[in-house]
């Protein structure tokens, strides 16, 4: 196996860097769609794409739930030198992902209007929202499979190959977005179709690896096991919620904005969302990067090594958080100008102020995401779940309720920072309990 290299620190960076790049690229898929829609259609269409974003993050979160769960189990089995059971876990995961994808596609095509309204579509945006989610739904098996295989190929010991394939998919998505949105004038449908088509091609590229002789993960005969499915779901659920938290947060903020502010502020929040999602997914990339290594050494029973991996991850995450905070504040105005037309000068100014306020949350989110991912990797799902539910839903909802009650619409923009702060208290308490139990 390629999970043990020159040194632990070398392995840390060998897995972290590709995982970070992969997360950035996955985030760029939606940002690229938004940029082309804003420039090729309208700001209103961009609002529609943002309202539909929780559905896209749902697909990625389902993929991550099964991928991280099965990846953790596989890495633990490989650490114990049990290769045949590891292949059976891989096979069952692939078939489960295909089945779940088919169910999601059928549900969205059947109830597209109801789902669009639930997401927050208004009379002006419902057409854009329905078009985007139904088109993406037709490619859901490729969205879920591509993200799932990206995680599994790293567990197979080939993190850089995963990065190359993901990057190729992003470049292809840019080209297809330009063709369908700008050149062919296919609007929101063109953006969604371009993204779906690029995911299909990415899956084909992953399959060239998993059909080759160098992989340790091959499809084999197996006996379906509900207990195995439950084990993988239980382990991966917190990571899935972490991924989906971006969508849940968008959903909660969109509804708060429509309640307390004007609809045009959805555009401002969309731009902030793109950057905050990059930061959160970067932290998820760090957590996912160490996951195969932590699980592998956990399976081998070497606590010194997986404890050091956590230390490296927290140090790296701290530096990254500070850098992200400083860079995002310095680049707020140029980024806003990319998405909003010059004639909407007041909206541009308001968006920059909103961006500066939300950026404080970037300083806190890394600790919550990384420690939550670590708990997942050592098969401690209850603690991981508590952190994921806290930062992904409970504390956000609570913060929005308190701050809007006290400050009205202006309180919305401080809710992300307050939610991360509350979750950090929970994370610290859980980690302190874990540390005392380990010592």
Secondary structure, DSSP 8 states (H G I E B T S, - for coil): --S--S-HHHHHHHHHHHHHHHHHHHHHHHHHHHHHHHHHT-HHHHHHHHHHHHHHHHHHHHHHHHHHHHHHHHHHHHHTT-HHHHHHHHHHHHHHHHHHHHHHHHHHHHSHHHHHHHHT--TTTHHHHHHHHHHHHHTHHHHHHHHHHHHHHHHTT-HHHHHHHHHHHHHHHHHHHIIIIIIS--HHHHHHHHHHHHHHHHHHHHHHHHTSSS-S---------HHHHHHHHHHHHHHHHHHHHHHHHHHHHHHHHHHHS-TTHHHHHHHHHHHHHHHHHHHHHHHHHHHHHHHHHHHHT-HHHHHHHHHHHHHHHHHHHHHHHHHHHHTHHHHHHHHS-TT-HHHHHHHHHHHHHHGGGHHHHHHHHHHHHHHHHTT-HHHHHHHHHIIIIIHHHHHHHHHHHHHGGGGGGGHHHHHHHHHHHHHHHHHHHHHHHH-
